[in-house]
Amino acid sequence: MTISYSLNESKQFKHRSRRLEQDLLLMGALVEQSFRLAHRSLFQREIGIAQQIPRIDRKIDDFYHQIEIECAELMTIASPVAQDLRRLSAFMQMVRDLERIGDYAKDIAEISLKLLPYPEHPCIPAIEQMSHDARAMLESSLAALTSLDRTAGPTVHKLDDEVDRAYDEIYHALASQTHIQGSIEPTILLALTIRHLERMADHATNIAYRVTFIVTGSRKSQLAKQFTDSQSHPIN
């Protein structure tokens, strides 16, 4: 009876774990959609697009709470083995990263509406490229989760360095403006936008490193140090 119960419990755990991963990927797809719409709202000035995002964000929040509760329940009642425990722990952290990216997408959409009355700023093309890079990072991180790619962390980290460099350059360009005519609101809003994009890229990097943690058990701090060392001392 004990063996039968244990096998049944194991099957239930695997079923719930697979469903949990599917929900996480569905949440990720909604976050990608929200990010994509925010991008169009800001750079193509589509007002209707921005108004769709709050509805999507509510669905993202629902998934966030649902997945967090399910992870906690499975960790409590199932006594998972090492890799399963890593997976549940990583999932709980990933949903927080995804939820924050969704929040930043909603903020960028709101900023896009405030920027509508103003002419396009000279920094917009550079910010658009920064947004493209951050979106590519999110897509890569979620693809890595699907395939459990152990190289995800360092791979996405390289893109994050590009986003960080773009942030520094654009911020310097905005801060160095002189003889601003009219309102300084566009400058402030664009500074907020690049900060949001930089944080979105950081959260996408976190997701990628959490995928690597699921597979290898190595934490972000260890992997990031190895990546930094390899960049400082490349192998010829």
Buried (B, 14 or more C-beta within 10 A) or exposed (E): EEEEEEEEEEEEBEEBBEEBBEBBEBBBEBBBBBBBBBBBBBBEBBEEBBEBBEEBBEBBBEBBEBBBEBBEEBBEEBEBEEEBBBBBBBBBBBBBBBBBBBBBBBBBBBBBBEBEEBEEBEBBEBBBBBBBBBBBBBBBBBBBBEEEBBBBBBBBBEBBBBBBEBBEBBBEBBEEEEEEEEEEEBBEBBBBBBBBBBBBBBBBBBBBBBBBBBBBEBEBEBBBEEBEEEEEEEEE
